[in-house]
């Protein structure tokens, strides 16, 4: 579980960490919008906070 603004670890299909970043949505919102394009976030959630889950300015590749 995570809340908006927290740092999360991004992992590949093998569970290997590939990046870390600050998320723009909480865990429940993330589960709802994963797999949808940015232009559908409002349709899925009823609102949009940001166009991306993690903005590239808040992402570090490890």
MOPAC internal coordinates of N, CA, C and O (Angstrom, degrees):
PM7 1SCF
backbone

  N    0.0000 0     0.00 0     0.00 0    0    0    0
  C    1.4550 1     0.00 0     0.00 0    1    0    0
  C    1.5200 1   110.03 1     0.00 0    2    1    0
  O    1.2310 1   120.79 1   -35.24 1    3    2    1
  N    1.3011 1   116.09 1   144.76 1    3    2    1
  C    1.4604 1   121.05 1   177.19 1    5    3    2
  C    1.5179 1   109.19 1  -151.82 1    6    5    3
  O    1.2310 1   121.57 1   -22.88 1    7    6    5
  N    1.3185 1   114.60 1   157.12 1    7    6    5
  C    1.4626 1   121.46 1   178.21 1    9    7    6
  C    1.5158 1   109.19 1  -111.06 1   10    9    7
  O    1.2310 1   121.69 1   -18.27 1   11   10    9
  N    1.3084 1   114.38 1   161.73 1   11   10    9
  C    1.4588 1   120.28 1   178.51 1   13   11   10
  C    1.5320 1   109.35 1   -55.54 1   14   13   11
  O    1.2310 1   120.61 1   -43.27 1   15   14   13
  N    1.3244 1   116.43 1   136.73 1   15   14   13
  C    1.4539 1   122.17 1   178.37 1   17   15   14
  C    1.5126 1   114.79 1    90.85 1   18   17   15
  O    1.2310 1   120.00 1   170.21 1   19   18   17
  N    1.3273 1   117.60 1    -9.79 1   19   18   17
  C    1.4598 1   120.14 1   179.08 1   21   19   18
  C    1.5245 1   110.91 1   -81.18 1   22   21   19
  O    1.2310 1   121.15 1   -24.05 1   23   22   21
  N    1.3281 1   115.41 1   155.95 1   23   22   21
  C    1.4531 1   120.24 1   175.54 1   25   23   22
  C    1.5231 1   108.74 1   -83.04 1   26   25   23
  O    1.2310 1   121.05 1   -46.49 1   27   26   25
  N    1.3257 1   115.60 1   133.51 1   27   26   25
  C    1.4606 1   120.93 1   177.63 1   29   27   26
  C    1.5203 1   109.32 1  -125.03 1   30   29   27
  O    1.2310 1   121.47 1   -20.64 1   31   30   29
  N    1.2998 1   114.80 1   159.36 1   31   30   29
  C    1.4540 1   122.55 1   176.21 1   33   31   30
  C    1.5221 1   107.83 1   -98.74 1   34   33   31
  O    1.2310 1   120.32 1   -47.32 1   35   34   33
  N    1.3185 1   117.00 1   132.68 1   35   34   33
  C    1.4643 1   122.72 1   177.36 1   37   35   34
  C    1.5223 1   107.48 1  -102.08 1   38   37   35
  O    1.2310 1   120.57 1   -54.25 1   39   38   37
  N    1.3180 1   116.51 1   125.75 1   39   38   37
  C    1.4618 1   120.68 1  -176.54 1   41   39   38
  C    1.5250 1   110.79 1  -119.85 1   42   41   39
  O    1.2310 1   120.98 1   -24.42 1   43   42   41
  N    1.3347 1   115.72 1   155.58 1   43   42   41
  C    1.4611 1   120.27 1   176.17 1   45   43   42
  C    1.5246 1   109.50 1   -86.44 1   46   45   43
  O    1.2310 1   120.47 1     4.74 1   47   46   45
  N    1.3328 1   116.71 1  -175.26 1   47   46   45
  C    1.4654 1   121.39 1  -176.51 1   49   47   46
  C    1.5215 1   113.16 1   -64.31 1   50   49   47
  O    1.2310 1   119.83 1   164.57 1   51   50   49
  N    1.3257 1   117.94 1   -15.43 1   51   50   49
  C    1.4672 1   121.93 1   177.31 1   53   51   50
  C    1.5208 1   112.85 1   -96.81 1   54   53   51
  O    1.2310 1   120.42 1  -177.22 1   55   54   53
  N    1.3284 1   116.81 1     2.78 1   55   54   53
  C    1.4512 1   120.99 1  -179.96 1   57   55   54
  C    1.5153 1   113.89 1    84.33 1   58   57   55
  O    1.2310 1   120.15 1  -172.80 1   59   58   57
  N    1.3284 1   117.31 1     7.20 1   59   58   57
  C    1.4716 1   121.76 1  -179.97 1   61   59   58
  C    1.5234 1   109.49 1   -82.51 1   62   61   59
  O    1.2310 1   120.42 1   -50.98 1   63   62   61
  N    1.3210 1   116.80 1   129.02 1   63   62   61
  C    1.4590 1   121.08 1   179.58 1   65   63   62
  C    1.5285 1   110.15 1   -66.38 1   66   65   63
  O    1.2310 1   120.75 1   -50.85 1   67   66   65
  N    1.3309 1   116.18 1   129.15 1   67   66   65
  C    1.4646 1   120.92 1   179.50 1   69   67   66
  C    1.5223 1   112.19 1  -117.64 1   70   69   67
  O    1.2310 1   120.37 1   161.65 1   71   70   69
  N    1.3370 1   116.91 1   -18.35 1   71   70   69
  C    1.4661 1   120.42 1  -179.56 1   73   71   70
  C    1.5230 1   109.66 1  -163.09 1   74   73   71
  O    1.2310 1   121.71 1   -14.57 1   75   74   73
  N    1.3364 1   114.33 1   165.43 1   75   74   73
  C    1.4663 1   122.69 1   171.96 1   77   75   74
  C    1.5119 1   107.09 1  -134.87 1   78   77   75
  O    1.2310 1   121.14 1   -34.60 1   79   78   77
  N    1.3308 1   115.43 1   145.40 1   79   78   77
  C    1.4509 1   117.87 1   179.95 1   81   79   78
  C    1.5114 1   113.02 1  -163.19 1   82   81   79
  O    1.2310 1   121.34 1   -12.32 1   83   82   81
  N    1.3290 1   115.04 1   167.68 1   83   82   81
  C    1.4608 1   122.59 1   177.50 1   85   83   82
  C    1.5214 1   108.61 1   -92.97 1   86   85   83
  O    1.2310 1   120.81 1   -57.46 1   87   86   85
  N    1.3229 1   116.06 1   122.54 1   87   86   85
  C    1.4643 1   120.43 1  -174.67 1   89   87   86
  C    1.5251 1   112.20 1   -84.91 1   90   89   87
  O    1.2310 1   121.47 1   -32.89 1   91   90   89
  N    1.3242 1   114.80 1   147.11 1   91   90   89
  C    1.4638 1   121.88 1   178.98 1   93   91   90
  C    1.5204 1   112.79 1   -96.02 1   94   93   91
  O    1.2310 1   120.10 1   176.43 1   95   94   93
  N    1.3243 1   117.42 1    -3.57 1   95   94   93
  C    1.4630 1   122.59 1   179.67 1   97   95   94
  C    1.5190 1   108.90 1  -137.42 1   98   97   95
  O    1.2310 1   120.16 1   -25.39 1   99   98   97
  N    1.3381 1   117.30 1   154.61 1   99   98   97
  C    1.4603 1   119.38 1   176.72 1  101   99   98
  C    1.5300 1   109.79 1   -81.55 1  102  101   99
  O    1.2310 1   120.30 1    -3.25 1  103  102  101
  N    1.3194 1   117.02 1   176.75 1  103  102  101
  C    1.4645 1   121.80 1  -173.46 1  105  103  102
  C    1.5250 1   112.48 1   -59.96 1  106  105  103
  O    1.2310 1   119.82 1   136.86 1  107  106  105
  N    1.3116 1   117.95 1   -43.14 1  107  106  105
  C    1.4641 1   120.84 1  -179.89 1  109  107  106
  C    1.5141 1   112.24 1   -64.51 1  110  109  107
  O    1.2310 1   120.73 1   136.90 1  111  110  109
  N    1.3201 1   116.21 1   -43.10 1  111  110  109
  C    1.4635 1   120.73 1   177.55 1  113  111  110
  C    1.5240 1   110.27 1   -64.41 1  114  113  111
  O    1.2310 1   120.79 1   138.68 1  115  114  113
  N    1.3237 1   116.10 1   -41.32 1  115  114  113
  C    1.4690 1   120.88 1  -179.80 1  117  115  114
  C    1.5236 1   110.85 1   -60.65 1  118  117  115
  O    1.2310 1   120.30 1   134.41 1  119  118  117
  N    1.3364 1   117.04 1   -45.59 1  119  118  117
  C    1.4641 1   120.11 1   178.78 1  121  119  118
  C    1.5254 1   111.07 1   -59.06 1  122  121  119
  O    1.2310 1   120.57 1   142.53 1  123  122  121
  N    1.3279 1   116.53 1   -37.47 1  123  122  121
  C    1.4660 1   120.60 1  -178.07 1  125  123  122
  C    1.5239 1   112.94 1   -70.73 1  126  125  123
  O    1.2310 1   119.77 1   144.47 1  127  126  125
  N    1.3316 1   118.04 1   -35.53 1  127  126  125
  C    1.4712 1   119.64 1  -173.82 1  129  127  126
  C    1.5286 1   114.54 1   -99.08 1  130  129  127
  O    1.2310 1   119.86 1   170.30 1  131  130  129
  N    1.3277 1   117.88 1    -9.70 1  131  130  129
  C    1.4685 1   119.63 1   178.23 1  133  131  130
  C    1.5238 1   109.05 1   -59.03 1  134  133  131
  O    1.2310 1   121.41 1   -47.55 1  135  134  133
  N    1.3268 1   114.91 1   132.45 1  135  134  133
  C    1.4567 1   120.95 1   179.57 1  137  135  134
  C    1.5135 1   113.86 1    93.18 1  138  137  135
  O    1.2310 1   120.44 1   169.56 1  139  138  137
  N    1.3311 1   116.76 1   -10.44 1  139  138  137
  C    1.4622 1   121.17 1   178.15 1  141  139  138
  C    1.5237 1   109.60 1  -100.46 1  142  141  139
  O    1.2310 1   120.56 1   -29.96 1  143  142  141
  N    1.3180 1   116.53 1   150.04 1  143  142  141
  C    1.4632 1   120.17 1   175.65 1  145  143  142
  C    1.5250 1   109.41 1   -74.65 1  146  145  143
  O    1.2310 1   120.61 1   -20.84 1  147  146  145
  N    1.3153 1   116.44 1   159.16 1  147  146  145
  C    1.4675 1   122.14 1  -177.48 1  149  147  146
  C    1.5178 1   112.71 1   -56.79 1  150  149  147
  O    1.2310 1   120.17 1   146.23 1  151  150  149
  N    1.3260 1   117.28 1   -33.77 1  151  150  149
  C    1.4657 1   119.48 1  -178.14 1  153  151  150
  C    1.5242 1   113.04 1   -73.50 1  154  153  151
  O    1.2310 1   119.49 1   175.42 1  155  154  153
  N    1.3306 1   118.57 1    -4.58 1  155  154  153
  C    1.4640 1   121.76 1   177.49 1  157  155  154
  C    1.5284 1   113.09 1  -104.94 1  158  157  155
  O    1.2310 1   119.66 1   179.71 1  159  158  157
  N    1.3366 1   118.25 1    -0.29 1  159  158  157
  C    1.4662 1   120.60 1  -177.63 1  161  159  158
  C    1.5242 1   111.23 1   -58.48 1  162  161  159
  O    1.2310 1   119.92 1   134.65 1  163  162  161
  N    1.3175 1   117.75 1   -45.35 1  163  162  161
  C    1.4657 1   120.54 1   179.54 1  165  163  162
  C    1.5200 1   110.59 1   -60.71 1  166  165  163
  O    1.2310 1   120.04 1   138.98 1  167  166  165
  N    1.3083 1   117.52 1   -41.02 1  167  166  165
  C    1.4642 1   122.04 1   178.98 1  169  167  166
  C    1.5274 1   111.16 1   -62.74 1  170  169  167
  O    1.2310 1   120.33 1   139.75 1  171  170  169
  N    1.3185 1   116.97 1   -40.25 1  171  170  169
  C    1.4635 1   121.96 1  -177.22 1  173  171  170
  C    1.5266 1   111.75 1   -76.62 1  174  173  171
  O    1.2310 1   120.06 1   132.26 1  175  174  173
  N    1.3440 1   117.49 1   -47.74 1  175  174  173
  C    1.4671 1   121.54 1  -174.73 1  177  175  174
  C    1.5231 1   114.06 1   -95.03 1  178  177  175
  O    1.2310 1   120.77 1   157.07 1  179  178  177
  N    1.3329 1   116.13 1   -22.93 1  179  178  177
  C    1.4628 1   119.57 1  -174.82 1  181  179  178
  C    1.5179 1   112.22 1    92.01 1  182  181  179
  O    1.2310 1   120.39 1   178.13 1  183  182  181
  N    1.3139 1   116.86 1    -1.87 1  183  182  181
  C    1.4675 1   123.40 1   178.42 1  185  183  182
  C    1.5224 1   107.32 1  -161.91 1  186  185  183
  O    1.2310 1   120.63 1   -11.85 1  187  186  185
  N    1.3197 1   116.40 1   168.15 1  187  186  185
  C    1.4622 1   120.47 1   175.17 1  189  187  186
  C    1.5240 1   108.64 1  -135.00 1  190  189  187
  O    1.2310 1   120.36 1   -52.55 1  191  190  189
  N    1.3254 1   116.92 1   127.45 1  191  190  189
  C    1.4662 1   121.14 1   176.15 1  193  191  190
  C    1.5183 1   109.85 1   -91.84 1  194  193  191
  O    1.2310 1   120.84 1   134.55 1  195  194  193
  N    1.3162 1   115.99 1   -45.45 1  195  194  193
  C    1.4602 1   122.94 1   179.84 1  197  195  194
  C    1.5183 1   108.49 1  -148.11 1  198  197  195
  O    1.2310 1   120.51 1   -19.62 1  199  198  197
  N    1.3265 1   116.63 1   160.38 1  199  198  197
  C    1.4606 1   120.64 1  -178.84 1  201  199  198
  C    1.5223 1   113.32 1   -80.53 1  202  201  199
  O    1.2310 1   120.00 1   165.41 1  203  202  201
  N    1.3217 1   117.61 1   -14.59 1  203  202  201
  C    1.4548 1   119.69 1  -178.65 1  205  203  202
  C    1.5229 1   110.71 1  -132.74 1  206  205  203
  O    1.2310 1   121.53 1   -25.70 1  207  206  205
  N    1.3358 1   114.67 1   154.30 1  207  206  205
  C    1.4655 1   120.74 1   178.27 1  209  207  206
  C    1.5276 1   110.11 1   -64.75 1  210  209  207
  O    1.2310 1   120.81 1   132.82 1  211  210  209
  N    1.3344 1   116.06 1   -47.18 1  211  210  209
  C    1.4625 1   122.97 1   176.14 1  213  211  210
  C    1.5254 1   106.99 1  -134.09 1  214  213  211
  O    1.2310 1   120.44 1   -60.38 1  215  214  213
  N    1.3080 1   116.76 1   119.62 1  215  214  213
  C    1.4644 1   120.02 1   178.93 1  217  215  214
  C    1.5218 1   109.28 1   -71.96 1  218  217  215
  O    1.2310 1   120.43 1   -35.69 1  219  218  217
  N    1.3122 1   116.78 1   144.31 1  219  218  217
  C    1.4691 1   120.54 1  -177.73 1  221  219  218
  C    1.5223 1   113.27 1   -58.73 1  222  221  219
  O    1.2310 1   119.79 1   153.94 1  223  222  221
  N    1.3340 1   118.01 1   -26.06 1  223  222  221
  C    1.4641 1   120.58 1   176.84 1  225  223  222
  C    1.5267 1   111.87 1   -70.59 1  226  225  223
  O    1.2310 1   120.56 1   163.20 1  227  226  225
  N    1.3361 1   116.54 1   -16.80 1  227  226  225
  C    1.4657 1   122.22 1  -179.12 1  229  227  226
  C    1.5225 1   111.95 1  -113.21 1  230  229  227
  O    1.2310 1   120.27 1  -155.06 1  231  230  229
  N    1.3300 1   117.08 1    24.94 1  231  230  229
  C    1.4600 1   122.80 1  -175.72 1  233  231  230
  C    1.5283 1   110.26 1  -124.96 1  234  233  231
  O    1.2310 1   120.98 1   -45.30 1  235  234  233
  N    1.3341 1   115.73 1   134.70 1  235  234  233
  C    1.4631 1   121.62 1   176.47 1  237  235  234
  C    1.5245 1   107.79 1  -124.22 1  238  237  235
  O    1.2310 1   120.70 1   -57.13 1  239  238  237
  N    1.3211 1   116.26 1   122.87 1  239  238  237
  C    1.4625 1   121.39 1   176.00 1  241  239  238
  C    1.5291 1   107.75 1   -80.64 1  242  241  239
  O    1.2310 1   120.75 1   -46.90 1  243  242  241
  N    1.3410 1   116.18 1   133.10 1  243  242  241
  C    1.4741 1   119.65 1  -178.96 1  245  243  242
  C    1.5122 1   111.19 1  -109.10 1  246  245  243
  O    1.2310 1   120.10 1   180.00 1  247  246  245

